[in-house]
Amino acid sequence: MKQFLIVLTAATIASQADEYVLGAQGDSCAYVCGTKGKKCLLNIETNDSTTLLQKLGAQCNGTKNNGVRFRGWEPAYISDPTHADYTMCLGYKDLPTQADYCNGHDPSAQRLCHCGDDETYRYHFGTGLANWFLPARETNAFFHRVPPGSTGVITHLWTTCVKECVDALTIRIYIDGEATPSIDMSPLMAAGVGFNDSHAPWGTKWMGLGAGNGGNGQAWFNNFRIPFTKSIRVTLHHQSGAPFGGFYFIVRGARDMPIQVGGYTLPKTAKLLLQKFEGELQPLEWLAVTDVKSGSGIHFASTIAVASNDLNFLEGCYHSFSPYNESFPGVLLSTGTEDYFDSGWYFNAGTFRFPVSGNTHLVSGNGKVTWSAYRMHDQDPLFFNDGLRVLWRNGDVLDPTMKTKCYTQKGITVGNPTVSTVVSYAWVYVW
């Protein structure tokens, strides 16, 4: 069970600005200090004794290696009842005067952390995790809060690891203390890339892949603006169930920075949501790409990956509906799927990566098709003020009389669309 962090006030054991903290189980000291709005310091003084750990609530029933520090996440208290070293205090002796006491973490341990100066005042903030251990369970990686009256915005995310590691990496972003993350993403799908396509290098101002191109290591980045009014929490984990070493991650942000989309400055109350779908669609079945039942906002971006038996799913049209309950056909956003992504003729020119749209992956043969793409709406914002639905269809039909497409829900099926496996991301600012 996750332990609560325990705090010993600074006045008793350090300078007025400093305090020692026994963090929650599994958390790094950088994260622990971040939750307090403070900087993690690179020095810890224990006088080669367990006294400080015990004052903070550790039982210290024994030790290993005679108490001498030999792992990066020490000094620490083992609080996991299933661990062989349960209730032991480890690594409190022979501590270097200065070392990286901030970034190590272990799922069974509560770290002894030294927290210092106020970090909330910063006009740019962030962290970098170098050669980190990426666990299979969700793990806190970064926390930052802004002072009252200010706002914050995440401006940059970057990550690199081996291909198998990045492919199953999940990044979750919790805004203003929410229990369920507004953003739960794969860095590949956030860039509109499916099927672990490692073509590189490429990039737009919003996203891209700086390393890969068939090699083992990949480096993805994302610059979507993610606003918050109080705090931001970022977690990482690997979905395969197997942990990975050699993981690197960067997150950066700014304080009191306006966010603009298409020349429009978003209200300070704006929030970025990621709406996802992962599953199968039957032929001619509709997918709710975006579903915001009320309120105002901007549909900012869409990414999609599809696996099917042929290309006829590309006949599907995109529609938007605002007010939310507007009747069909709403606003016709495209006369076919490839049209929405600024192409045509089933992407007969091949893959591309433009500033506002991209056909990032297309492989067809032997009765199987895999495809992925992205579409930004920073140049043609999709504003709404009474809710919004954006729908896409797995294939489409012709009007029996007019032979036009997209304006009727029943008619003559175009081609032979089959069952498709779809992953869809919709990025929507709401307020």
C-alpha positions as CSV (number, residue, x, y, z in Angstrom):
1,M,0.0,0.0,0.0
2,K,1.3,3.5,-0.9
3,Q,2.6,5.3,2.2
4,F,1.9,8.9,2.9
5,L,4.8,11.3,3.0
6,I,5.9,12.4,6.4
7,V,7.5,15.8,7.0
8,L,9.8,17.0,9.7
9,T,9.9,20.8,9.9
10,A,13.0,22.5,8.8
11,A,13.8,24.4,12.0
12,T,14.7,21.3,13.9
13,I,17.1,19.8,11.5
14,A,18.2,22.2,8.8
15,S,18.3,25.8,7.7
16,Q,15.0,27.8,7.8
17,A,14.4,27.3,4.0
18,D,15.1,23.6,4.1
19,E,13.3,20.5,5.3
20,Y,13.8,16.8,5.3
21,V,10.9,14.6,4.0
22,L,10.2,10.9,4.0
23,G,8.5,10.6,0.6
24,A,5.6,8.4,-0.4
25,Q,6.5,4.8,-1.4
26,G,7.9,4.6,-4.9
27,D,8.4,8.4,-5.5
28,S,11.7,10.1,-6.4
29,C,12.9,13.0,-4.2
30,A,12.5,15.4,-7.2
31,Y,8.8,14.5,-7.3
32,V,8.4,14.6,-3.5
33,C,10.0,18.1,-3.2
34,G,8.0,19.3,-6.2
35,T,4.7,18.4,-4.4
36,K,5.8,20.9,-1.7
37,G,6.7,23.5,-4.2
38,K,10.4,23.1,-3.4
39,K,13.7,22.3,-5.1
40,C,15.3,18.9,-4.4
41,L,18.8,19.5,-2.9
42,L,21.9,17.5,-3.8
43,N,23.1,17.0,-0.2
44,I,21.8,14.9,2.7
45,E,23.3,14.9,6.2
46,T,22.6,11.9,8.4
47,N,25.7,11.8,10.6
48,D,25.9,8.1,9.6
49,S,22.9,7.5,11.8
50,T,19.2,6.4,11.5
51,T,18.1,9.1,13.8
52,L,16.8,11.4,11.1
53,L,14.9,8.6,9.4
54,Q,13.4,7.5,12.7
55,K,12.3,11.1,13.5
56,L,10.4,11.1,10.2
57,G,8.6,7.9,11.1
58,A,10.8,5.1,9.8
59,Q,11.0,2.0,12.1
60,C,14.6,1.1,11.0
61,N,14.5,-2.5,12.1
62,G,17.9,-3.4,10.7
63,T,19.9,-2.5,7.6
64,K,22.0,-4.0,4.8
65,N,25.6,-3.4,3.7
66,N,26.3,-2.1,7.2
67,G,24.1,1.0,6.3
68,V,26.6,2.2,3.6
69,R,24.9,3.8,0.6
70,F,25.4,1.7,-2.6
71,R,22.2,2.4,-4.7
72,G,21.1,5.7,-6.2
73,W,17.7,5.6,-4.4
74,E,19.2,5.5,-1.0
75,P,19.0,6.6,1.8
76,A,15.6,5.1,2.1
77,Y,13.1,3.1,4.2
78,I,11.6,-0.1,2.9
79,S,7.9,0.3,3.5
80,D,6.6,-2.5,1.3
81,P,5.4,-5.4,3.5
82,T,6.1,-7.9,0.7
83,H,9.7,-6.9,0.4
84,A,12.4,-9.1,2.1
85,D,13.9,-5.9,3.7
86,Y,10.6,-4.6,5.0
87,T,11.1,-2.0,7.8
88,M,14.9,-1.7,7.2
89,C,16.7,1.6,6.7
90,L,19.2,1.5,4.0
91,G,22.1,3.6,2.7
92,Y,22.4,6.3,5.4
93,K,26.2,6.0,5.9
94,D,29.1,7.4,3.9
95,L,27.0,9.8,2.0
96,P,28.8,12.0,-0.6
97,T,28.8,15.7,0.1
98,Q,27.0,16.3,-3.2
99,A,25.3,13.6,-5.3
100,D,22.1,13.1,-7.3
101,Y,19.8,12.3,-4.4
102,C,16.9,13.5,-6.5
103,N,16.0,11.2,-9.3
104,G,16.4,7.6,-8.0
105,H,13.3,5.7,-7.1
106,D,12.3,2.2,-6.0
107,P,8.7,0.8,-5.9
108,S,9.3,-0.6,-2.4
109,A,11.1,2.3,-0.8
110,Q,10.3,5.7,0.8
111,R,13.1,8.1,0.0
112,L,14.8,10.4,2.5
113,C,14.6,13.7,0.7
114,H,16.2,17.1,1.3
115,C,13.9,19.9,0.0
116,G,15.0,23.6,-0.3
117,D,14.2,26.8,-2.1
118,D,10.7,27.7,-3.4
119,E,10.2,26.5,-7.0
120,T,6.7,28.0,-7.6
121,Y,8.0,31.4,-8.5
122,R,9.9,30.2,-11.6
123,Y,8.8,31.6,-15.0
124,H,10.1,28.5,-16.7
125,F,10.3,25.1,-15.0
126,G,10.8,21.4,-15.8
127,T,13.1,18.4,-15.3
128,G,15.1,15.8,-17.1
129,L,15.3,12.2,-16.2
130,A,18.6,10.6,-17.5
131,N,19.1,6.8,-17.6
132,W,16.0,6.3,-15.6
133,F,14.3,3.0,-14.7
134,L,10.9,2.9,-16.4
135,P,8.7,0.6,-14.3
136,A,5.7,-1.4,-15.5
137,R,3.4,0.3,-12.9
138,E,2.4,3.9,-13.0
139,T,5.1,6.0,-11.4
140,N,5.2,9.7,-10.5
141,A,7.8,11.5,-12.6
142,F,7.2,15.3,-12.2
143,F,5.1,17.7,-10.2
144,H,5.0,21.5,-10.3
145,R,2.7,24.1,-8.8
146,V,2.3,27.8,-9.5
147,P,1.6,30.5,-6.9
148,P,-1.9,31.8,-6.3
149,G,-3.1,34.1,-9.1
150,S,-0.7,32.6,-11.6
151,T,-1.2,30.0,-14.3
152,G,1.1,27.4,-15.8
153,V,1.5,25.7,-19.1
154,I,3.4,22.6,-20.2
155,T,5.2,23.6,-23.4
156,H,7.5,20.6,-24.2
157,L,7.7,16.8,-23.8
158,W,10.5,14.7,-25.1
159,T,11.4,11.1,-24.6
160,T,13.9,8.5,-25.8
161,C,14.4,4.8,-25.2
162,V,14.7,1.6,-27.2
163,K,12.0,1.0,-29.8
164,E,10.1,-1.7,-27.7
165,C,10.2,0.6,-24.7
166,V,8.8,3.7,-26.5
167,D,6.1,1.7,-28.3
168,A,4.3,0.8,-25.0
169,L,5.2,3.9,-23.1
170,T,2.2,5.7,-21.5
171,I,2.4,9.4,-20.3
172,R,-0.4,10.6,-18.1
173,I,-0.9,14.2,-17.1
174,Y,-3.1,15.2,-14.1
175,I,-4.2,18.8,-14.1
176,D,-5.0,20.8,-10.9
177,G,-5.3,17.8,-8.6
178,E,-7.7,15.7,-10.7
179,A,-8.0,12.0,-9.9
180,T,-8.4,10.9,-13.5
181,P,-5.9,12.3,-16.0
182,S,-7.1,14.7,-18.6
183,I,-4.3,13.3,-20.9
184,D,-3.3,9.6,-21.1
185,M,-1.2,9.3,-24.2
186,S,1.3,7.3,-26.2
187,P,4.0,9.7,-27.6
188,L,3.7,8.0,-31.0
189,M,-0.1,8.5,-31.3
190,A,0.3,12.0,-30.0
191,A,2.4,12.6,-33.1
192,G,-0.1,10.9,-35.3
193,V,2.1,7.8,-35.9
194,G,0.8,4.3,-35.6
195,F,2.3,0.8,-35.9
196,N,5.6,2.0,-34.4
197,D,6.7,3.6,-37.7
198,S,10.2,4.9,-37.1
199,H,10.7,7.0,-40.2
200,A,13.0,9.8,-39.1
201,P,14.0,12.6,-38.8
202,W,10.8,14.7,-39.2
203,G,9.1,17.3,-37.3
204,T,6.6,20.2,-37.2
205,K,6.4,23.0,-34.6
206,W,4.1,20.7,-32.7
207,M,5.6,17.3,-32.8
208,G,8.0,14.9,-34.4
209,L,10.6,12.1,-34.3
210,G,14.3,13.2,-34.1
211,A,15.8,9.7,-33.9
212,G,14.8,6.3,-35.2
213,N,14.6,5.6,-39.0
214,G,14.7,1.9,-38.4
215,G,17.3,2.1,-35.6
216,N,16.8,0.7,-32.1
217,G,16.4,4.0,-30.3
218,Q,13.7,6.6,-30.9
219,A,13.3,10.2,-29.7
220,W,9.8,11.7,-29.8
221,F,8.8,15.2,-28.9
222,N,5.5,17.1,-28.4
223,N,4.9,20.8,-28.0
224,F,1.1,20.9,-27.4
225,R,0.3,23.6,-24.9
226,I,-1.2,22.1,-21.7
227,P,-2.5,24.7,-19.3
228,F,-3.2,24.5,-15.6
229,T,-4.2,26.9,-12.9
230,K,-2.8,25.2,-9.7
231,S,-0.6,22.2,-10.4
232,I,0.5,19.6,-12.9
233,R,1.5,15.9,-12.2
234,V,3.1,13.7,-14.8
235,T,3.4,10.0,-14.5
236,L,5.1,7.3,-16.6
237,H,4.8,3.6,-17.0
238,H,5.3,0.8,-19.5
239,Q,2.2,-1.2,-20.6
240,S,4.1,-4.4,-21.5
241,G,4.5,-5.4,-17.9
242,A,8.3,-5.5,-18.2
243,P,10.4,-2.6,-16.8
244,F,13.0,-0.9,-19.0
245,G,16.3,0.8,-18.0
246,G,18.0,3.4,-20.1
247,F,15.0,5.7,-20.3
248,Y,15.3,9.4,-20.8
249,F,12.6,12.1,-20.4
250,I,12.3,15.9,-20.5
251,V,9.3,18.0,-19.5
252,R,9.3,21.8,-19.6
253,G,6.8,24.6,-19.0
254,A,6.2,28.3,-18.4
255,R,4.3,30.5,-15.9
256,D,1.7,33.1,-16.9
257,M,2.2,32.4,-20.7
258,P,-0.9,33.1,-22.9
259,I,-1.9,30.3,-25.3
260,Q,-3.0,31.1,-28.8
261,V,-4.7,28.9,-31.4
262,G,-5.2,30.5,-34.8
263,G,-4.6,34.0,-33.5
264,Y,-7.2,33.6,-30.7
265,T,-6.0,33.8,-27.1
266,L,-7.5,31.1,-25.0
267,P,-9.2,32.1,-21.7
268,K,-7.1,31.4,-18.6
269,T,-9.7,28.8,-17.6
270,A,-9.0,26.7,-20.7
271,K,-8.2,23.0,-20.2
272,L,-6.8,20.6,-22.8
273,L,-8.6,17.2,-23.0
274,L,-7.5,14.1,-24.8
275,Q,-10.4,12.0,-26.0
276,K,-9.5,8.5,-27.1
277,F,-11.0,5.5,-28.8
278,E,-9.3,2.1,-29.2
279,G,-11.3,-0.7,-30.6
280,E,-13.1,-2.2,-33.7
281,L,-15.6,-0.5,-36.0
282,Q,-17.9,-2.4,-38.2
283,P,-18.4,-1.4,-41.8
284,L,-20.2,1.9,-42.0
285,E,-20.1,2.3,-38.2
286,W,-19.7,5.9,-36.9
287,L,-16.9,6.9,-34.5
288,A,-17.3,9.9,-32.1
289,V,-13.9,11.4,-32.6
290,T,-14.8,14.4,-30.3
291,D,-17.6,14.4,-27.8
292,V,-18.1,17.5,-25.7
293,K,-21.7,17.7,-24.6
294,S,-21.7,21.4,-23.5
295,G,-19.6,24.5,-23.1
296,S,-17.2,26.3,-25.4
297,G,-13.8,25.4,-26.8
298,I,-11.7,24.6,-29.8
299,H,-11.1,21.2,-31.5
300,F,-7.3,21.5,-31.8
301,A,-6.0,18.3,-33.4
302,S,-6.9,14.8,-34.5
303,T,-4.6,11.7,-34.9
304,I,-5.7,8.3,-36.1
305,A,-4.4,4.8,-36.9
306,V,-6.4,2.2,-38.7
307,A,-5.8,-1.5,-39.6
308,S,-8.2,-2.9,-42.1
309,N,-8.5,-5.4,-45.0
310,D,-8.6,-2.8,-47.8
311,L,-8.5,1.0,-48.3
312,N,-12.3,1.5,-48.6
313,F,-12.5,2.8,-45.0
314,L,-11.0,6.0,-46.5
315,E,-14.3,6.8,-48.1
316,G,-15.6,7.8,-44.7
317,C,-16.4,11.5,-44.2
318,Y,-15.7,13.8,-41.2
319,H,-18.7,15.8,-39.8
320,S,-18.9,18.3,-37.0
321,F,-22.0,19.2,-35.0
322,S,-22.4,22.3,-32.8
323,P,-24.7,22.7,-31.1
324,Y,-24.1,19.2,-29.8
325,N,-27.5,17.9,-30.9
326,E,-27.4,19.5,-34.4
327,S,-29.1,17.4,-37.0
328,F,-27.2,15.5,-39.7
329,P,-25.1,16.3,-41.7
330,G,-23.9,19.2,-39.5
331,V,-20.8,20.8,-41.0
332,L,-19.1,18.6,-43.6
333,L,-15.4,18.7,-42.7
334,S,-14.3,16.4,-45.5
335,T,-15.6,14.5,-48.5
336,G,-13.5,11.5,-47.7
337,T,-10.9,10.5,-45.1
338,E,-7.8,11.5,-47.1
339,D,-9.4,14.8,-47.9
340,Y,-9.5,15.7,-44.2
341,F,-5.8,15.1,-44.1
342,D,-5.1,17.4,-47.1
343,S,-4.6,14.6,-49.7
344,G,-6.8,12.6,-52.1
345,W,-7.0,9.5,-54.3
346,Y,-6.3,7.2,-51.4
347,F,-3.0,9.0,-50.7
348,N,-1.5,8.0,-54.1
349,A,1.5,10.3,-53.5
350,G,2.6,8.3,-50.5
351,T,3.5,9.5,-47.0
352,F,4.1,13.1,-46.1
353,R,4.5,15.3,-43.0
354,F,3.2,18.9,-43.6
355,P,2.9,21.6,-40.9
356,V,-0.9,21.1,-40.5
357,S,-1.4,17.5,-41.7
358,G,0.4,14.3,-42.3
359,N,0.0,10.8,-43.8
360,T,2.7,9.2,-41.5
361,H,2.2,5.5,-42.3
362,L,0.6,3.6,-45.2
363,V,1.4,-0.1,-45.9
364,S,-1.0,-2.1,-48.1
365,G,-0.7,-5.6,-49.4
366,N,-1.8,-9.2,-49.0
367,G,-5.3,-8.2,-47.9
368,K,-4.1,-6.0,-45.1
369,V,-3.8,-2.2,-44.7
370,T,-2.2,-0.2,-41.9
371,W,-2.4,3.6,-41.9
372,S,-1.9,6.6,-39.6
373,A,-2.2,10.4,-39.9
374,Y,-2.5,13.7,-38.1
375,R,-4.5,16.9,-38.6
376,M,-3.8,20.1,-36.7
377,H,-6.4,22.9,-36.5
378,D,-4.2,25.8,-35.5
379,Q,-4.7,27.4,-38.9
380,D,-8.4,26.6,-39.3
381,P,-9.7,26.4,-35.7
382,L,-12.9,24.5,-35.1
383,F,-14.5,26.8,-32.5
384,F,-17.7,25.8,-30.7
385,N,-19.9,27.3,-28.0
386,D,-22.6,24.8,-27.3
387,G,-20.9,21.5,-27.2
388,L,-19.3,19.6,-30.1
389,R,-19.4,16.3,-31.8
390,V,-16.9,15.3,-34.5
391,L,-17.9,12.1,-36.3
392,W,-16.0,9.8,-38.7
393,R,-17.3,6.8,-40.5
394,N,-15.6,3.5,-41.4
395,G,-16.5,3.8,-45.1
396,D,-19.4,5.6,-46.5
397,V,-22.5,5.6,-48.9
398,L,-23.8,7.3,-51.9
399,D,-27.2,8.9,-52.2
400,P,-29.2,6.5,-54.4
401,T,-30.6,9.3,-56.6
402,M,-27.9,12.0,-56.6
403,K,-25.0,9.7,-56.3
404,T,-23.4,12.2,-53.9
405,K,-21.5,11.1,-50.8
406,C,-21.6,12.3,-47.2
407,Y,-25.1,13.8,-47.2
408,T,-27.0,10.7,-46.4
409,Q,-26.6,8.0,-43.7
410,K,-28.2,5.2,-45.8
411,G,-27.5,4.5,-49.4
412,I,-25.2,2.6,-51.8
413,T,-22.0,1.5,-50.0
414,V,-18.8,2.7,-51.7
415,G,-16.5,-0.2,-52.3
416,N,-16.3,-2.9,-49.7
417,P,-15.2,-1.5,-46.3
418,T,-14.4,-4.2,-43.7
419,V,-14.1,-4.3,-40.0
420,S,-11.4,-1.9,-38.9
421,T,-9.3,-1.7,-35.8
422,V,-9.0,2.0,-34.9
423,V,-7.0,4.2,-32.5
424,S,-8.2,7.8,-32.5
425,Y,-7.0,10.8,-30.5
426,A,-8.8,14.1,-30.3
427,W,-7.2,17.1,-28.6
428,V,-9.8,19.6,-27.4
429,Y,-9.5,22.8,-25.5
430,V,-12.6,23.5,-23.3
431,W,-13.7,26.3,-21.1
